[in-house]
Amino acid sequence: MDETEFMRGRVYGAAHEDAGPRPGRRYAELVGGPLDGLLLDVTERREGPGEVVLATEIGRYGAGGRAVYVGDGRRLEWRGDVPGVG
């Protein structure tokens, strides 16, 4: 199993030991880019989260970089990477 396959179905930002989806929560799938295949918990967000900017160390800008995703709340598509603030 490679790293990409290992990451699929895991929740972005969840503790490594408990990274699977939890019952009673809503998730959007991250599609493309460095976080492809991860799920983002959108339970507390209004429908259609629009744009989200997520920290990632595996994007174009390495540690401290961010990945931008845009979508309708069930599926968020990668739009590009941006450098982190700092």
For each residue, the residues with C-beta under 8 A, 3 or more apart:
1: 5 6
2: 5 6
3: 6 7
4: 7 8 36 37
5: 1 2 8
6: 1 2 3 10
7: 3 4 10 37 38
8: 4 5 37 38
9: 20 21 37 39
10: 6 7 14 19 20 37 38 39
11: 14 19 20 21 22 27 38 39 40 41
12: 30 35 38 39 40 41 54
13: 41
14: 10 11 18 19 20 41
15: 18 19
16: 19
17:
18: 14 15
19: 10 11 14 15 16
20: 9 10 11 14
21: 9 11 25 27 39
22: 11 25
23:
24: 43
25: 21 22 41 43
26: 41 42 43
27: 11 21 39 40 41 42
28: 39 40 42 49 71 73 74 75 76
29: 37 38 39 40 74 75 76
30: 12 33 35 36 37 38 39 40 54 69 76 78
31: 36 69 71 75 76 77 78
32: 36 77 78
33: 30 36 59 67 69 78 80 81
34: 56 58 59 60 67 78 81
35: 12 30 38 54 56 58 67 69 78
36: 4 30 31 32 33 78
37: 4 7 8 9 10 29 30
38: 7 8 10 11 12 29 30 35
39: 9 10 11 12 21 27 28 29 30
40: 11 12 27 28 29 30 52 54 69 76
41: 11 12 13 14 25 26 27 44
42: 26 27 28 45 49 73
43: 24 25 26
44: 41
45: 42 49 73
46: 49
47: 73
48: 72 73
49: 28 42 45 46 52 71 73 76
50: 70 71
51: 68 69 70 79
52: 40 49 68 69 70 76
53: 66 67 68 69 82
54: 12 30 35 40 66 67 69
55: 64 65 66 84
56: 34 35 59 65 66 67 81
57: 62 63 64 65
58: 34 35
59: 33 34 56 62 65 66 67 81
60: 34 65 81
61: 64 65 66 81 82 83 84
62: 57 59 65
63: 57
64: 55 57 61 83 84 86
65: 55 56 57 59 60 61 62 81 82 83 84
66: 53 54 55 56 59 61 81 82 83 84
67: 33 34 35 53 54 56 59 78 80 81 82
68: 51 52 53 78 79 80 81 82
69: 30 31 33 35 40 51 52 53 54 76 77 78 79
70: 50 51 52 76 77 79
71: 28 31 49 50 74 75 76 77
72: 48 75
73: 28 42 45 47 48 49
74: 28 29 71
75: 28 29 31 71 72
76: 28 29 30 31 40 49 52 69 70 71
77: 31 32 69 70 71
78: 30 31 32 33 34 35 36 67 68 69
79: 51 68 69 70
80: 33 67 68
81: 33 34 56 59 60 61 65 66 67 68
82: 53 61 65 66 67 68
83: 61 64 65 66
84: 55 61 64 65 66
85:
86: 64
